[in-house]
Each structure stands twice: as C-alpha cells, then as structure tokens.
Amino acid sequence: MSTDPARSDTDDLAPGDEAPPGTPGSGEDVCPRCGGSGRLDDATCDECAGTGRVIRGVGGG
C-alpha cells in the first residue's frame, strides 16, 4: 500500500490485481501469466508489473 497521501490504493494495482493490497477477502497469488518470474521473454510481465505476484479475491459465498 502506498504511504504517500497524494496517491490512492489504486495507484499500487497491477493490471492483473483484483483488489488493492491489504483488502479484506483478498490475498497474494503467483502471477498466472509469467508463473511468478515477473518476466515474459526479455520484458517485464505486464500482468503483474514485474512483481511475479497478483492480488486475488479468496473465499467463497
């Protein structure tokens, strides 16, 4: 989560994230596109923004 008050939680989202970090009912998962490496070929994975992790909703109804 961002500590800069001028930034919102959505500034920290990678394209593959379903929620901002720390959101109740969510958790960190391995990026399905790059398999957690943060790289695709010789470039940064655009799904996880190079972190190798995405935030997903967990749990059920």
ZADO-1210 file (C-alpha; in nm, 4 decimals, padded with zeros to 6 digits):
<atoms>
<atom x="00.0000" y="00.0000" z="00.0000" code="MET" pos="1"/>
<atom x="00.1155" y="00.3481" z="-00.0727" code="SER" pos="2"/>
<atom x="00.2371" y="00.5650" z="00.2153" code="THR" pos="3"/>
<atom x="00.2152" y="00.8828" z="00.0049" code="ASP" pos="4"/>
<atom x="-00.1144" y="01.0595" z="00.0881" code="PRO" pos="5"/>
<atom x="-00.1282" y="01.2040" z="-00.2644" code="ALA" pos="6"/>
<atom x="-00.1531" y="00.8507" z="-00.4070" code="ARG" pos="7"/>
<atom x="-00.4538" y="00.6240" z="-00.3846" code="SER" pos="8"/>
<atom x="-00.4548" y="00.2484" z="-00.3291" code="ASP" pos="9"/>
<atom x="-00.5453" y="00.2006" z="-00.6941" code="THR" pos="10"/>
<atom x="-00.2063" y="00.3504" z="-00.7906" code="ASP" pos="11"/>
<atom x="-00.0489" y="00.0332" z="-00.6478" code="ASP" pos="12"/>
<atom x="-00.2558" y="-00.2045" z="-00.8619" code="LEU" pos="13"/>
<atom x="-00.1002" y="-00.4118" z="-01.1358" code="ALA" pos="14"/>
<atom x="-00.3260" y="-00.4911" z="-01.4322" code="PRO" pos="15"/>
<atom x="-00.3824" y="-00.8462" z="-01.3030" code="GLY" pos="16"/>
<atom x="-00.4785" y="-00.7402" z="-00.9494" code="ASP" pos="17"/>
<atom x="-00.8399" y="-00.7810" z="-00.8445" code="GLU" pos="18"/>
<atom x="-00.8089" y="-00.5586" z="-00.5348" code="ALA" pos="19"/>
<atom x="-00.5612" y="-00.3243" z="-00.3644" code="PRO" pos="20"/>
<atom x="-00.3098" y="-00.4907" z="-00.1302" code="PRO" pos="21"/>
<atom x="-00.4498" y="-00.5428" z="00.2191" code="GLY" pos="22"/>
<atom x="-00.8132" y="-00.5593" z="00.1101" code="THR" pos="23"/>
<atom x="-01.0099" y="-00.7985" z="00.3346" code="PRO" pos="24"/>
<atom x="-01.1019" y="-01.1162" z="00.1472" code="GLY" pos="25"/>
<atom x="-00.8007" y="-01.0938" z="-00.0840" code="SER" pos="26"/>
<atom x="-00.4567" y="-01.2483" z="-00.0918" code="GLY" pos="27"/>
<atom x="-00.1375" y="-01.2634" z="-00.2891" code="GLU" pos="28"/>
<atom x="-00.1027" y="-01.5267" z="-00.5613" code="ASP" pos="29"/>
<atom x="00.1569" y="-01.6216" z="-00.8206" code="VAL" pos="30"/>
<atom x="00.1018" y="-01.4397" z="-01.1492" code="CYS" pos="31"/>
<atom x="-00.0585" y="-01.6890" z="-01.3879" code="PRO" pos="32"/>
<atom x="00.0908" y="-01.5232" z="-01.6929" code="ARG" pos="33"/>
<atom x="00.4619" y="-01.5311" z="-01.6019" code="CYS" pos="34"/>
<atom x="00.4496" y="-01.8074" z="-01.3403" code="GLY" pos="35"/>
<atom x="00.5928" y="-01.5788" z="-01.0738" code="GLY" pos="36"/>
<atom x="00.9102" y="-01.4762" z="-01.2569" code="SER" pos="37"/>
<atom x="00.7939" y="-01.1221" z="-01.3342" code="GLY" pos="38"/>
<atom x="00.9316" y="-01.1615" z="-01.6878" code="ARG" pos="39"/>
<atom x="00.7953" y="-01.2687" z="-02.0251" code="LEU" pos="40"/>
<atom x="01.0671" y="-01.3387" z="-02.2764" code="ASP" pos="41"/>
<atom x="01.3043" y="-01.0440" z="-02.2249" code="ASP" pos="42"/>
<atom x="01.0437" y="-00.7978" z="-02.0986" code="ALA" pos="43"/>
<atom x="00.8616" y="-00.7168" z="-01.7761" code="THR" pos="44"/>
<atom x="00.5348" y="-00.9073" z="-01.7390" code="CYS" pos="45"/>
<atom x="00.2501" y="-00.6638" z="-01.7958" code="ASP" pos="46"/>
<atom x="00.0030" y="-00.8716" z="-01.5912" code="GLU" pos="47"/>
<atom x="00.1894" y="-00.8325" z="-01.2586" code="CYS" pos="48"/>
<atom x="00.4007" y="-00.5259" z="-01.3455" code="ALA" pos="49"/>
<atom x="00.7147" y="-00.7342" z="-01.2942" code="GLY" pos="50"/>
<atom x="00.6484" y="-00.8397" z="-00.9346" code="THR" pos="51"/>
<atom x="00.5557" y="-01.2005" z="-01.0105" code="GLY" pos="52"/>
<atom x="00.2543" y="-01.1624" z="-00.7809" code="ARG" pos="53"/>
<atom x="-00.1079" y="-01.0560" z="-00.8211" code="VAL" pos="54"/>
<atom x="-00.3792" y="-00.9864" z="-00.5630" code="ILE" pos="55"/>
<atom x="-00.6815" y="-01.2145" z="-00.5953" code="ARG" pos="56"/>
<atom x="-01.0109" y="-01.2468" z="-00.4150" code="GLY" pos="57"/>
<atom x="-01.0218" y="-01.5514" z="-00.1870" code="VAL" pos="58"/>
<atom x="-01.3006" y="-01.7389" z="-00.0199" code="GLY" pos="59"/>
<atom x="-01.6482" y="-01.8043" z="-00.1334" code="GLY" pos="60"/>
<atom x="-02.0070" y="-01.7126" z="-00.0747" code="GLY" pos="61"/>
</atoms>
